[in-house]
Amino acid sequence: MLALWTSTQIPHLVRTGLADCLDFPENRIRVLAPDVGGGFGIKGHQG
């Protein structure tokens, strides 16, 4: 199990990217994001 605390509004994309980079099972990664407030616009873009 791996736990990561990060201030992000896209924890699911962070988890997927981290799993890919570390060659680690995504279901064994937990991304914890504290309340970072609201935001406007695109949160994550894959293009």
HUCORHU-V852446 format. One record per pair of residues at least 24 apart in sequence whose ideal C-beta (glycine too) atoms are under 10 Angstrom apart, sorted by the first residue. I is the first residue (numbers start at 1). J is the second residue. If there is no record, write none. Layout:
i->[I I]
j->[J J]
This chain:
i->[1 1 1 1 1 2 2 2 2 3 3 3 3 4 4 4 4 4 5 5 5 5 5 6 6 6 6 6 7 7 7 7 7 8 8 8 8 8 8 9 9 9 9 9 9 9 10 10 10 10 12 13 13 13 13 14 16 17]
j->[25 27 28 29 30 28 29 30 31 29 30 31 32 29 30 31 32 33 30 31 32 33 34 31 32 33 34 36 33 34 35 36 37 32 33 34 36 43 44 33 36 37 38 39 43 44 42 43 44 45 44 43 44 45 46 44 44 44]
